[in-house]
Amino acid sequence: MEADESSGPRGVVLGRERLAVAAVQDRWRIDDEWWRKEVSRLYFSLLLEDGRTLTIYRDLATGRWSQQNYG
């Protein structure tokens, strides 16, 4: 993951392929379950240079980036 602190992700690695982020389509933050194990994430919906879309998030407690898998 390549990220710019002000504007978000600039590039991602999917398998062996490195792709530039063409646009950040949406950005949102979730802070939840503070009474159990805290969940604090910053999500990004991305349009990649090859036309694919991808949702990723940064765990704000650990700084780790992950891909959001649906279903």
N, CA, C and O atoms as CSV, one atom per row, in Angstrom:
chain,resi,resn,atom,element,x,y,z
A,1,MET,N,N,0.848,-1.181,0.000
A,1,MET,CA,C,0.000,0.000,0.000
A,1,MET,C,C,0.886,1.233,0.000
A,1,MET,O,O,1.798,1.357,0.818
A,2,GLU,N,N,0.615,2.124,-0.906
A,2,GLU,CA,C,1.247,3.435,-0.917
A,2,GLU,C,C,0.183,4.429,-0.499
A,2,GLU,O,O,-0.913,4.442,-1.060
A,3,ALA,N,N,0.496,5.261,0.482
A,3,ALA,CA,C,-0.514,6.209,0.963
A,3,ALA,C,C,0.107,7.576,1.172
A,3,ALA,O,O,1.278,7.715,1.527
A,4,ASP,N,N,-0.711,8.565,0.942
A,4,ASP,CA,C,-0.377,9.952,1.214
A,4,ASP,C,C,-1.261,10.353,2.389
A,4,ASP,O,O,-2.484,10.250,2.296
A,5,GLU,N,N,-0.679,10.798,3.471
A,5,GLU,CA,C,-1.443,11.090,4.691
A,5,GLU,C,C,-2.591,12.077,4.471
A,5,GLU,O,O,-3.602,12.018,5.171
A,6,SER,N,N,-2.440,12.978,3.505
A,6,SER,CA,C,-3.489,13.979,3.308
A,6,SER,C,C,-4.611,13.508,2.380
A,6,SER,O,O,-5.776,13.846,2.594
A,7,SER,N,N,-4.264,12.728,1.349
A,7,SER,CA,C,-5.288,12.376,0.369
A,7,SER,C,C,-5.640,10.891,0.344
A,7,SER,O,O,-6.562,10.495,-0.368
A,8,GLY,N,N,-4.934,10.072,1.096
A,8,GLY,CA,C,-5.252,8.649,1.149
A,8,GLY,C,C,-4.390,7.815,0.233
A,8,GLY,O,O,-3.303,8.238,-0.159
A,9,PRO,N,N,-4.869,6.618,-0.117
A,9,PRO,CA,C,-4.085,5.663,-0.898
A,9,PRO,C,C,-3.743,6.160,-2.296
A,9,PRO,O,O,-4.572,6.777,-2.966
A,10,ARG,N,N,-2.511,5.886,-2.732
A,10,ARG,CA,C,-2.062,6.236,-4.085
A,10,ARG,C,C,-1.825,5.011,-4.940
A,10,ARG,O,O,-1.849,5.101,-6.168
A,11,GLY,N,N,-1.596,3.858,-4.310
A,11,GLY,CA,C,-1.340,2.634,-5.050
A,11,GLY,C,C,-1.578,1.415,-4.186
A,11,GLY,O,O,-1.485,1.478,-2.960
A,12,VAL,N,N,-1.888,0.297,-4.838
A,12,VAL,CA,C,-2.130,-0.956,-4.125
A,12,VAL,C,C,-1.404,-2.095,-4.852
A,12,VAL,O,O,-1.101,-1.997,-6.041
A,13,VAL,N,N,-1.139,-3.150,-4.128
A,13,VAL,CA,C,-0.561,-4.361,-4.699
A,13,VAL,C,C,-1.599,-5.459,-4.553
A,13,VAL,O,O,-2.015,-5.789,-3.442
A,14,LEU,N,N,-2.019,-6.027,-5.688
A,14,LEU,CA,C,-2.980,-7.130,-5.709
A,14,LEU,C,C,-2.275,-8.328,-6.318
A,14,LEU,O,O,-2.000,-8.347,-7.518
A,15,GLY,N,N,-1.982,-9.322,-5.500
A,15,GLY,CA,C,-1.180,-10.447,-5.969
A,15,GLY,C,C,0.208,-9.950,-6.299
A,15,GLY,O,O,0.919,-9.436,-5.435
A,16,ARG,N,N,0.592,-10.108,-7.561
A,16,ARG,CA,C,1.904,-9.612,-8.010
A,16,ARG,C,C,1.798,-8.318,-8.809
A,16,ARG,O,O,2.786,-7.822,-9.348
A,17,GLU,N,N,0.598,-7.789,-8.874
A,17,GLU,CA,C,0.328,-6.608,-9.698
A,17,GLU,C,C,0.269,-5.348,-8.840
A,17,GLU,O,O,-0.408,-5.310,-7.812
A,18,ARG,N,N,0.978,-4.334,-9.275
A,18,ARG,CA,C,0.956,-3.034,-8.601
A,18,ARG,C,C,0.126,-2.078,-9.445
A,18,ARG,O,O,0.408,-1.864,-10.624
A,19,LEU,N,N,-0.922,-1.496,-8.814
A,19,LEU,CA,C,-1.842,-0.626,-9.546
A,19,LEU,C,C,-1.939,0.742,-8.877
A,19,LEU,O,O,-1.951,0.852,-7.651
A,20,ALA,N,N,-2.008,1.770,-9.700
A,20,ALA,CA,C,-2.214,3.120,-9.193
A,20,ALA,C,C,-3.692,3.335,-8.879
A,20,ALA,O,O,-4.567,2.722,-9.492
A,21,VAL,N,N,-3.946,4.198,-7.933
A,21,VAL,CA,C,-5.321,4.603,-7.617
A,21,VAL,C,C,-5.678,5.759,-8.528
A,21,VAL,O,O,-5.052,6.817,-8.478
A,22,ALA,N,N,-6.696,5.553,-9.368
A,22,ALA,CA,C,-7.147,6.613,-10.276
A,22,ALA,C,C,-7.966,7.650,-9.524
A,22,ALA,O,O,-7.874,8.844,-9.806
A,23,ALA,N,N,-8.780,7.187,-8.550
A,23,ALA,CA,C,-9.617,8.110,-7.780
A,23,ALA,C,C,-10.055,7.455,-6.473
A,23,ALA,O,O,-10.285,6.247,-6.404
A,24,VAL,N,N,-10.161,8.280,-5.448
A,24,VAL,CA,C,-10.805,7.860,-4.205
A,24,VAL,C,C,-12.265,8.248,-4.357
A,24,VAL,O,O,-12.603,9.432,-4.375
A,25,GLN,N,N,-13.136,7.240,-4.467
A,25,GLN,CA,C,-14.555,7.501,-4.719
A,25,GLN,C,C,-15.315,7.866,-3.447
A,25,GLN,O,O,-16.281,8.628,-3.488
A,26,ASP,N,N,-14.875,7.319,-2.328
A,26,ASP,CA,C,-15.544,7.610,-1.054
A,26,ASP,C,C,-14.571,7.317,0.073
A,26,ASP,O,O,-13.620,6.552,-0.089
A,27,ARG,N,N,-14.820,7.932,1.210
A,27,ARG,CA,C,-13.991,7.756,2.400
A,27,ARG,C,C,-14.909,7.876,3.604
A,27,ARG,O,O,-15.722,8.798,3.675
A,28,TRP,N,N,-14.785,6.943,4.565
A,28,TRP,CA,C,-15.591,7.014,5.785
A,28,TRP,C,C,-14.860,6.356,6.944
A,28,TRP,O,O,-13.951,5.547,6.756
A,29,ARG,N,N,-15.274,6.719,8.123
A,29,ARG,CA,C,-14.637,6.207,9.338
A,29,ARG,C,C,-15.671,5.488,10.189
A,29,ARG,O,O,-16.818,5.920,10.301
A,30,ILE,N,N,-15.239,4.374,10.790
A,30,ILE,CA,C,-16.090,3.624,11.703
A,30,ILE,C,C,-15.360,3.482,13.031
A,30,ILE,O,O,-14.225,3.010,13.086
A,31,ASP,N,N,-16.023,3.893,14.087
A,31,ASP,CA,C,-15.554,3.699,15.457
A,31,ASP,C,C,-16.672,2.980,16.190
A,31,ASP,O,O,-17.771,3.517,16.333
A,32,ASP,N,N,-16.395,1.764,16.656
A,32,ASP,CA,C,-17.473,0.954,17.216
A,32,ASP,C,C,-16.952,0.002,18.288
A,32,ASP,O,O,-15.749,-0.238,18.398
A,33,GLU,N,N,-17.861,-0.522,19.057
A,33,GLU,CA,C,-17.642,-1.549,20.066
A,33,GLU,C,C,-16.542,-1.197,21.063
A,33,GLU,O,O,-15.731,-2.054,21.414
A,34,TRP,N,N,-16.506,0.011,21.506
A,34,TRP,CA,C,-15.498,0.428,22.466
A,34,TRP,C,C,-15.608,-0.343,23.775
A,34,TRP,O,O,-14.632,-0.423,24.521
A,35,TRP,N,N,-16.778,-0.912,24.069
A,35,TRP,CA,C,-16.973,-1.639,25.315
A,35,TRP,C,C,-16.383,-3.057,25.254
A,35,TRP,O,O,-16.201,-3.685,26.297
A,36,ARG,N,N,-16.085,-3.565,24.064
A,36,ARG,CA,C,-15.458,-4.880,23.888
A,36,ARG,C,C,-14.024,-4.664,23.447
A,36,ARG,O,O,-13.171,-4.233,24.223
A,37,LYS,N,N,-13.783,-4.970,22.201
A,37,LYS,CA,C,-12.486,-4.679,21.583
A,37,LYS,C,C,-12.719,-3.544,20.607
A,37,LYS,O,O,-13.534,-3.654,19.691
A,38,GLU,N,N,-12.017,-2.483,20.804
A,38,GLU,CA,C,-12.240,-1.286,19.998
A,38,GLU,C,C,-12.029,-1.551,18.505
A,38,GLU,O,O,-11.066,-2.204,18.104
A,39,VAL,N,N,-12.945,-1.033,17.699
A,39,VAL,CA,C,-12.830,-1.058,16.245
A,39,VAL,C,C,-12.790,0.389,15.787
A,39,VAL,O,O,-13.747,1.141,15.971
A,40,SER,N,N,-11.678,0.766,15.192
A,40,SER,CA,C,-11.525,2.123,14.670
A,40,SER,C,C,-10.833,2.003,13.318
A,40,SER,O,O,-9.641,1.707,13.242
A,41,ARG,N,N,-11.598,2.238,12.251
A,41,ARG,CA,C,-11.091,2.042,10.896
A,41,ARG,C,C,-11.437,3.220,9.994
A,41,ARG,O,O,-12.484,3.854,10.132
A,42,LEU,N,N,-10.539,3.486,9.082
A,42,LEU,CA,C,-10.761,4.491,8.050
A,42,LEU,C,C,-10.835,3.752,6.720
A,42,LEU,O,O,-9.852,3.162,6.273
A,43,TYR,N,N,-12.011,3.788,6.088
A,43,TYR,CA,C,-12.276,3.059,4.851
A,43,TYR,C,C,-12.118,3.962,3.633
A,43,TYR,O,O,-12.340,5.171,3.697
A,44,PHE,N,N,-11.724,3.334,2.510
A,44,PHE,CA,C,-11.612,4.026,1.233
A,44,PHE,C,C,-12.209,3.147,0.139
A,44,PHE,O,O,-11.871,1.968,0.039
A,45,SER,N,N,-13.080,3.702,-0.667
A,45,SER,CA,C,-13.563,3.036,-1.872
A,45,SER,C,C,-12.744,3.615,-3.021
A,45,SER,O,O,-12.765,4.820,-3.272
A,46,LEU,N,N,-12.022,2.734,-3.713
A,46,LEU,CA,C,-11.060,3.178,-4.715
A,46,LEU,C,C,-11.448,2.757,-6.118
A,46,LEU,O,O,-12.023,1.688,-6.320
A,47,LEU,N,N,-11.132,3.600,-7.082
A,47,LEU,CA,C,-11.175,3.248,-8.494
A,47,LEU,C,C,-9.722,3.086,-8.912
A,47,LEU,O,O,-8.931,4.024,-8.809
A,48,LEU,N,N,-9.372,1.888,-9.384
A,48,LEU,CA,C,-7.998,1.610,-9.771
A,48,LEU,C,C,-7.773,1.950,-11.236
A,48,LEU,O,O,-8.727,2.109,-11.997
A,49,GLU,N,N,-6.515,2.059,-11.627
A,49,GLU,CA,C,-6.162,2.462,-12.995
A,49,GLU,C,C,-6.708,1.520,-14.062
A,49,GLU,O,O,-6.893,1.932,-15.207
A,50,ASP,N,N,-6.970,0.256,-13.705
A,50,ASP,CA,C,-7.489,-0.698,-14.690
A,50,ASP,C,C,-9.016,-0.751,-14.719
A,50,ASP,O,O,-9.595,-1.583,-15.418
A,51,GLY,N,N,-9.678,0.144,-13.954
A,51,GLY,CA,C,-11.135,0.229,-13.949
A,51,GLY,C,C,-11.817,-0.556,-12.838
A,51,GLY,O,O,-13.016,-0.389,-12.613
A,52,ARG,N,N,-11.075,-1.407,-12.141
A,52,ARG,CA,C,-11.655,-2.152,-11.021
A,52,ARG,C,C,-11.885,-1.231,-9.839
A,52,ARG,O,O,-11.219,-0.207,-9.690
A,53,THR,N,N,-12.842,-1.612,-8.997
A,53,THR,CA,C,-13.057,-0.901,-7.740
A,53,THR,C,C,-12.628,-1.810,-6.596
A,53,THR,O,O,-12.672,-3.035,-6.707
A,54,LEU,N,N,-12.217,-1.193,-5.500
A,54,LEU,CA,C,-11.696,-1.922,-4.364
A,54,LEU,C,C,-11.998,-1.121,-3.106
A,54,LEU,O,O,-11.886,0.105,-3.101
A,55,THR,N,N,-12.382,-1.815,-2.041
A,55,THR,CA,C,-12.570,-1.162,-0.749
A,55,THR,C,C,-11.479,-1.653,0.193
A,55,THR,O,O,-11.311,-2.857,0.392
A,56,ILE,N,N,-10.745,-0.716,0.768
A,56,ILE,CA,C,-9.697,-1.040,1.721
A,56,ILE,C,C,-9.924,-0.221,2.985
A,56,ILE,O,O,-10.691,0.741,2.988
A,57,TYR,N,N,-9.247,-0.616,4.057
A,57,TYR,CA,C,-9.324,0.180,5.279
A,57,TYR,C,C,-8.003,0.147,6.016
A,57,TYR,O,O,-7.193,-0.767,5.855
A,58,ARG,N,N,-7.812,1.162,6.822
A,58,ARG,CA,C,-6.647,1.238,7.705
A,58,ARG,C,C,-7.148,1.109,9.132
A,58,ARG,O,O,-7.994,1.883,9.581
A,59,ASP,N,N,-6.613,0.119,9.840
A,59,ASP,CA,C,-6.922,-0.039,11.259
A,59,ASP,C,C,-6.187,1.076,11.988
A,59,ASP,O,O,-4.957,1.107,11.995
A,60,LEU,N,N,-6.921,1.981,12.593
A,60,LEU,CA,C,-6.305,3.149,13.209
A,60,LEU,C,C,-5.599,2.822,14.521
A,60,LEU,O,O,-4.789,3.619,14.993
A,61,ALA,N,N,-5.886,1.673,15.115
A,61,ALA,CA,C,-5.193,1.256,16.337
A,61,ALA,C,C,-3.814,0.677,16.022
A,61,ALA,O,O,-2.860,0.896,16.769
A,62,THR,N,N,-3.710,-0.070,14.904
A,62,THR,CA,C,-2.449,-0.734,14.567
A,62,THR,C,C,-1.713,-0.088,13.399
A,62,THR,O,O,-0.508,-0.282,13.237
A,63,GLY,N,N,-2.443,0.687,12.577
A,63,GLY,CA,C,-1.859,1.283,11.376
A,63,GLY,C,C,-1.819,0.328,10.182
A,63,GLY,O,O,-1.306,0.682,9.120
A,64,ARG,N,N,-2.352,-0.865,10.353
A,64,ARG,CA,C,-2.319,-1.903,9.307
A,64,ARG,C,C,-3.409,-1.662,8.264
A,64,ARG,O,O,-4.535,-1.290,8.594
A,65,TRP,N,N,-3.042,-1.886,6.977
A,65,TRP,CA,C,-3.976,-1.780,5.866
A,65,TRP,C,C,-4.522,-3.161,5.519
A,65,TRP,O,O,-3.790,-4.150,5.571
A,66,SER,N,N,-5.807,-3.234,5.166
A,66,SER,CA,C,-6.440,-4.496,4.767
A,66,SER,C,C,-7.465,-4.232,3.678
A,66,SER,O,O,-7.987,-3.127,3.536
A,67,GLN,N,N,-7.735,-5.284,2.912
A,67,GLN,CA,C,-8.796,-5.223,1.903
A,67,GLN,C,C,-10.081,-5.685,2.541
A,67,GLN,O,O,-10.093,-6.674,3.274
A,68,GLN,N,N,-11.179,-4.972,2.268
A,68,GLN,CA,C,-12.500,-5.364,2.769
A,68,GLN,C,C,-13.083,-6.367,1.780
A,68,GLN,O,O,-13.278,-6.054,0.605
A,69,ASN,N,N,-13.356,-7.562,2.263
A,69,ASN,CA,C,-13.991,-8.592,1.441
A,69,ASN,C,C,-15.454,-8.672,1.802
A,69,ASN,O,O,-15.811,-8.754,2.977
A,70,TYR,N,N,-16.298,-8.648,0.791
A,70,TYR,CA,C,-17.742,-8.714,1.011
A,70,TYR,C,C,-18.229,-10.121,0.671
A,70,TYR,O,O,-17.824,-10.731,-0.318
A,71,GLY,N,N,-19.125,-10.609,1.545
A,71,GLY,CA,C,-19.797,-11.875,1.286
A,71,GLY,C,C,-18.943,-13.017,1.448
A,71,GLY,O,O,-19.385,-14.150,1.259
